[in-house]
Amino acid sequence: MFTVGLVQFCPVRYDVRANVATVERLLAGVRADLLVLPELANSGYMVATAADLDPYAELGDGSGPFLSALRQLAARTGGVIVTGFAERGRAGLYNSAAAVDADRVLQVYRKTHLFQDEQDPFLPGDTGFRIFEHRGARIGMMVCFDWFFPEAARTLALRGAQVIAHPANLVLPWCQTGMVTRCLENAVFAITTNRYGTETLNGKSLTFTGASQILDTKGRRLAQADVEGDAVLLCEIDPTAADDKRIGTRNDLFGDRRPGMYFDR
């Protein structure tokens, strides 16, 4: 079996040290193969400009204070930690997710579909959807609003993902229900880790919906956090269950696809 978990908390804007301390506190004594943190867990969410955020962003090589701290935490938890973070790239800033273990950054994914005002400080992601392996499990990453586009989860599934790690800062009310369909239509597990709380900037406020969840390949909730409050929830899954794409006795999710009949623009 493969132990997965979500780590829901309320990141403090522009306080990397406080956010690291919160994650360290929540993960004290926790052991898991895969843990997922929220989107932008290092920096908080609402920013006006890239220049405002830049001092708190870091390279995706794991050398910055946030990812370095998570690598140390991964050594204690014994697995991989997937987290959202503000990434400083050559061309500018990206809303990214990183998968880290004790030794290195395994992969960085840059958010493909930017939501609303994210388009001001961040560049659209350019990594595409890729898979990495850990202890025999095939894992893909997407970030928050990517869920709204079925192609994101489908691409990961077609490339072999058994588990989708999904850091999020959700404000719309539909994702926790919508991800049920994403899991069902792709026969994958998904860990959507949301934040909670409210942020205010320049007279505008956003309230995040919490309710982080772990879903199985049939869209059933294995665990779900409350709308408010810190939470660490763990489940044991069998990733190989996601390799079975059969529906009943005569259909197959991927085998029955007819790409030539689909409009692809």
FENRACOR-V295874 format. One record per pair of residues at least 24 apart in sequence whose ideal C-beta (glycine too) atoms are under 8 Angstrom apart, sorted by sequence separation. I is the first residue (numbers start at 0). GAP is how many residues later the second one is. If there is no record, write none. Layout:
[[I:GAP] [I:GAP]]
//
This chain:
[[18:24] [41:24] [137:24] [138:24] [139:24] [140:24] [141:24] [142:24] [143:24] [163:24] [165:24] [167:24] [169:24] [189:24] [190:24] [216:24] [4:25] [18:25] [40:25] [106:25] [130:25] [136:25] [137:25] [138:25] [139:25] [140:25] [142:25] [143:25] [162:25] [163:25] [165:25] [167:25] [168:25] [188:25] [189:25] [215:25] [216:25] [15:26] [73:26] [79:26] [105:26] [128:26] [136:26] [138:26] [140:26] [143:26] [161:26] [162:26] [163:26] [164:26] [165:26] [166:26] [167:26] [168:26] [188:26] [4:27] [10:27] [15:27] [57:27] [59:27] [73:27] [74:27] [94:27] [117:27] [127:27] [128:27] [147:27] [160:27] [161:27] [162:27] [163:27] [165:27] [167:27] [188:27] [216:27] [2:28] [3:28] [6:28] [8:28] [56:28] [57:28] [58:28] [69:28] [73:28] [92:28] [93:28] [105:28] [130:28] [146:28] [162:28] [188:28] [2:29] [3:29] [4:29] [5:29] [6:29] [8:29] [10:29] [13:29] [14:29] [56:29] [57:29] [58:29] [59:29] [70:29] [92:29] [93:29] [95:29] [114:29] [129:29] [130:29] [152:29] [156:29] [187:29] [2:30] [3:30] [4:30] [5:30] [6:30] [7:30] [10:30] [12:30] [13:30] [55:30] [56:30] [57:30] [69:30] [70:30] [71:30] [91:30] [92:30] [94:30] [111:30] [114:30] [128:30] [130:30] [147:30] [155:30] [156:30] [186:30] [1:31] [2:31] [3:31] [4:31] [6:31] [10:31] [12:31] [56:31] [66:31] [70:31] [91:31] [93:31] [110:31] [113:31] [143:31] [146:31] [153:31] [156:31] [186:31] [193:31] [195:31] [196:31] [1:32] [3:32] [8:32] [10:32] [11:32] [12:32] [70:32] [90:32] [108:32] [110:32] [112:32] [146:32] [149:32] [152:32] [153:32] [155:32] [182:32] [195:32] [10:33] [12:33] [36:33] [52:33] [66:33] [70:33] [98:33] [100:33] [108:33] [110:33] [112:33] [152:33] [175:33] [182:33] [183:33] [195:33] [10:34] [12:34] [53:34] [70:34] [88:34] [106:34] [108:34] [110:34] [111:34] [174:34] [178:34] [182:34] [183:34] [98:35] [110:35] [112:35] [146:35] [149:35] [152:35] [170:35] [175:35] [179:35] [182:35] [183:35] [56:36] [59:36] [61:36] [112:36] [170:36] [172:36] [178:36] [182:36] [111:37] [152:37] [170:37] [171:37] [175:37] [59:38] [61:38] [66:38] [169:38] [170:38] [180:38] [53:39] [112:39] [168:39] [169:39] [179:39] [15:40] [52:40] [98:40] [111:40] [178:40] [13:41] [41:41] [179:41] [13:42] [34:42] [40:42] [41:42] [42:42] [49:42] [61:42] [98:42] [40:43] [41:43] [42:43] [49:43] [61:43] [34:44] [36:44] [39:44] [40:44] [41:44] [60:44] [96:44] [167:44] [19:45] [23:45] [31:45] [32:45] [33:45] [34:45] [35:45] [36:45] [37:45] [38:45] [39:45] [59:45] [96:45] [146:45] [19:46] [22:46] [26:46] [30:46] [31:46] [32:46] [33:46] [34:46] [35:46] [36:46] [37:46] [39:46] [96:46] [18:47] [22:47] [29:47] [30:47] [31:47] [32:47] [33:47] [34:47] [35:47] [36:47] [95:47] [16:48] [30:48] [33:48] [59:48] [94:48] [175:48] [188:48] [15:49] [19:49] [23:49] [26:49] [15:50] [19:50] [22:50] [26:50] [188:50] [188:52] [188:53] [79:54] [187:54] [39:55] [78:55] [186:55] [38:56] [78:56] [81:57] [186:57] [38:58] [186:58] [79:59] [81:59] [83:59] [83:60] [98:66] [186:66] [185:67] [52:68] [96:68] [184:68] [51:69] [49:70] [96:70] [45:71] [48:71] [49:71] [47:72] [48:72] [49:72] [46:73] [47:73] [46:74] [162:74] [2:76] [162:76] [161:77] [161:78] [161:79] [162:79] [161:80] [160:81] [161:81] [81:83] [83:83] [82:84] [83:84] [81:85] [83:85] [156:85] [157:96] [156:97] [33:100] [32:101] [137:101] [32:102] [136:102] [33:103] [135:103] [32:104] [38:104] [33:105] [38:105] [44:124] [40:126] [38:128] [33:129] [35:129] [37:129] [38:129] [39:129] [35:130] [36:130] [37:130] [38:130] [33:131] [35:131] [37:131] [1:133] [1:134] [1:135] [44:150] [45:153] [47:153] [40:154] [44:154] [45:154] [46:154] [47:154] [35:155] [37:155] [43:155] [45:155] [35:156] [36:156] [37:156] [38:156] [33:157] [35:157] [37:157] [45:158] [3:159] [45:160] [44:161] [44:163] [37:174] [10:184] [3:185] [5:185] [7:185] [9:185] [4:186] [5:186] [6:186] [7:186] [8:186] [9:186] [12:186] [3:187] [5:187] [7:187] [8:187] [9:187] [7:188] [9:198] [7:202] [29:202] [31:202] [7:204] [25:204] [29:204] [26:205] [5:206] [25:206] [5:207] [5:208] [21:208] [4:209] [3:210] [5:217] [7:217] [5:219] [9:220] [7:221] [8:221] [7:222] [8:222] [7:223] [6:224] [7:224] [5:225] [6:225] [7:225] [5:226] [4:227] [5:227] [4:228] [4:229] [3:230] [4:230] [2:231] [3:231] [2:232] [3:232] [2:233] [3:233] [1:234] [2:234] [0:235] [1:235] [0:236] [1:236] [0:237] [1:237]]
//
